């Protein structure tokens, strides 16, 4: 059979369109089996809770299970590497968070490049931190605390959830911008750090807000300010650090990522469903309970956010000389 030029071009055009059509059809059918959300930290923490919360909503909206899987170790790097090495088919996702941005500078040698090897899918939530001090500290405001720290150099012990953790980085940024020195005391998680703050072994802690209101209201701890750029609904009477230290901002954040080369159609579908979940009344109520604000937007916007966070915290890591534990 001899094809004329018009027939040949028609068949060639049809063949070229097949991959695009199959990708679209694949994305429309996705997901056809359970999806894993890899969490690089232990069960019960903010990262794990957020993964289960968004997974539950995505399961409801997409009709397949979104199962949280904890892969702990190396400051979240083990879980991240598992996603980097997974098939780029949308069935393995990463619950991305601030350590991913920090680790790019904190660790000299990683088997992956987070920005290059993880495709941003969408932001989920930003959670403020609150500066808590033991009642033995005389300061009741940020200016008073700065003055106290300057008058007592290297005598103010700052607890953290570990070297390079969100509380550590928030405190290091504060020290840098306020021109003070604090002694960093790392713990293995927020729980042990909080226990020593309550006993007075450490004097200050930059804690994530969930679960802190009872300690504040009972007077067991004193709250000085929240770390976000705007005041937090969960603690509306507290000022922001930025009201006294212009330009200061720190927060814990969470979003979803996927292996690079995951089809754009699948990434866009997940992004659409995440953003729809973020305006769901039940999700908004859960966010309000922990003082979080939705981090909605496109994959590109989440990618730019991650890049900005990586640059910002990279400078803090270098300034403070932070090393991995």
C-alpha positions, 0 to 999 in steps of 0.5 A, a space after each residue: 500500500 502506497 500512502 500519498 503525502 496527505 495520508 502520511 502526514 495525517 497518520 503521523 500526526 495521529 501517532 504523535 498525539 497518542 502519548 499526549 492522549 494516553 497521559 491525559 486519560 491516565 491522569 483522568 483515571 488516576 488514582 486506580 490504586 492506593 497512594 502512599 504519603 511518605 513522612 520523614 518523621 515519627 507518628 504523632 508529630 505535626 508532619 504526621 498529623 498533617 499527612 493523615 489529615 490531607 490524606 483523609 480528604 484526598 481519599 474522600 475526594 478521589 475514591 482511593 486510599 492515601 496511606 501515610 507511611 513513616 520513614 524516619 531518620 537523618 532529619 527527614 532525609 531517609 523519607 525524602 530519598 525514598 520518594 526521590 527513588 520512587 516511580 514518578 507515577 503519582 503513587 508515592 508522595 512526600 509530605 514536605 516540610 521546613 527540614 527539607 529546605 534546611 537540609 539542603 545546606 545543613 548536610 554537606 552530602 546528600 544523595 539527592 537535590 531536593 529542589 531538582 529531584 522533588 516536583 512541588 505539588 502544592 502547599 497545605 498549611 503554615 503553622 506559627 511558632 510561639 516564643 515561650 519562656 519559663 516564669 523565672 525569666 523576668 521579661 514579659 515582652 520581646 524588647 524586655 527579653 532582648 534586653 535581658 539576653 543582652 544583659 546575661 550573655 550566654 546564660 539564656 538556655 534555648 531548648 529545641 527539638 533538635 539541631 536544624 529543627 524548626 524551633 532551632 532555626 526560628 531561635 537562631 534567626 531571632 538571635 541573629 536579627 536581635 543581636 543576642 546570644 543564647 545557648 542552644 540545648 537540642 532535644 530529640 523532639 518537642 516533647 522533651 524540650 517542653 518538659 525541661 522548659 516547664 521545669 526551668 532547665 531551659 529558659 526559652 523555647 520556640 514552640 509550634 502552637 498546637 497544644 501550647 495554649 493550656 500551658 500559657 493560660 495556666 501560667 506555667 509558661 509565658 508567651 511573648 510573641 508569635 513568629 509569623 508575619 501576622 498575628 495568629 488566630 489561636 493566640 490573637 492577643 499576642 504580638 508578632 516578633 516582627 512588630 519589634 524586630 522588623 522583617 522577622 518571620 518563621 513558621 512551620 509549613 507543610 505541603 506535598 511533593 512527588 518524584 521529578 518527572 511525575 506527569 504534569 497532568 497528575 500533579 495538576 490534578 492533585 494540586 486542584 484537589 488539595 486546594 479544594 480540600 483546603 477550603 472544606 469547612 472541616 479542614 478549616 476547622 481543624 486548621 483553626 484548632 492548631 492556629 494554622 493558615 492554608 498555604 494554597 496555590 499552584 505547583 509553581 507557587 509552591 516551588 518558588 516558596 520552597 526555593 525562597 525558604 531554602 535560601 533563607 534558612 541556608 543563610 541562617 544555618 551558615 551564620 549560626 554554624 549549625 551542624 547535623 546531630 
